[in-house]
Amino acid sequence: MRDQRGQAVSVFVAVSVVGLLLVCGLVVDGGAQAEAARRAQTAAALASRAAVDSTATARLAGNPPEAGQAVAAARQVLAAHRVEGEVSLRAGWVEVHATTRVETVFLSLIGITTLGASGSATAELQES
């Protein structure tokens, strides 16, 4: 009888440890993913603003904004924040979509090695 009770406790401890590791993974790795999403959103907002600001002089002079200059400014900000992204200009608007990935710590134990995060922002190229 004593051996069976010991085996039941061993199974309970093993299941509890796995459950605890999964909860730690959700907390630690989920927090890292939330921080990465915040970083991607911030980078997208700053990149769209940089694109608009880079064309301010031309717009103040009454000239159309130079698309290449705006896209280059936005990409420079994305690179500085270590995120990937797409920048597009459409009908007076700058759209930036930023993405990044974060390595997992605890969830890698169950095969999830990275988590993705993204953010997006738009800014209007207003005529002066």
Secondary structure as UniProt FT lines:
FT   HELIX           2..54
FT   HELIX           56..60
FT   TURN            61..62
FT   HELIX           67..80
FT   TURN            81..82
FT   STRAND          84..90
FT   TURN            91..92
FT   STRAND          93..103
FT   HELIX           107..110
FT   STRAND          114..124
//
